[in-house]
Amino acid sequence: MQYLVVIERGTSSFGAYVPDLLGCVAAGETREDVATLIQEAIEFHIEDLRAQGRQVPIPRSSSELVRAGA
């Protein structure tokens, strides 16, 4: 499965979250760090859902870049 990951740059670090997996987040010092950490977080999150006998959400989110002429 592939999930949309949103990566945001903060003042001193990067944060990431997965809209389709409530509570699945990560933070790291660099974009590369947070990309690795969110992948691990997704895997752990899915393992935990399965261990609890809960359904793994189907990926539904998508993204698109929109150019604004402002």
N, C-alpha and C positions, 0 to 999 in steps of 0.2 A: 504494500500500500504506500501511497505517497500523500503526505499532508502538506498543506500550505504552511510555511513558517514566516512569520513577520519578524524582521530584525530591525531594531531601532537603535540609533546612536545616541547615547547620553553624553553628558558633559565629560565623564571620565571612563566610561565603559560602554559596552553594548548589551542590549537585552533582546530576548527572543521569546515569542509565544506562538502557540498553535491554536488558532481559532476553533478548530474542530475537537480539540482535546482540552476541555476545561481544566485549568490549573496546571497545564504543562508549560513550564517556563524555564528559562535559563539566563544566566548573565556571565559575561566574560570580559576580559581586558581588551581583546581584539575581536574583529569580525570572525576570524578563523577560529578563535577559541569558542565563541558563542555558537558557531555552526556545529562544531564537534559536540559541545555540551548539549545542545538542543536535540541532536540526533540520539544521544544516549538517553536523554530525558524522555523522548518519544518511546524508545524501546522499553524503558523501565515502566512508563505509564501504561503501555499496552500489556506488559507482563502482569502488572498489578491488577488491571481490570480483569484479565483472564483468571488470575488466582482467586479473585473475589466472585467469580462466576458471573461477572457483568459483561454486557455486550460491548464490543469494541466499536466506537462510532465510525461510520463510513465517511471517508473524506468527502466534503461537500463544498468547502470554500475554494475560491479561485481568486486570481488577481489580474489586474490590467493597469498598465500605466496610461494615464490620461494627460495629454499636453494641454496646459492652460495658457492662454495668451494674455495673461494679466501682467 
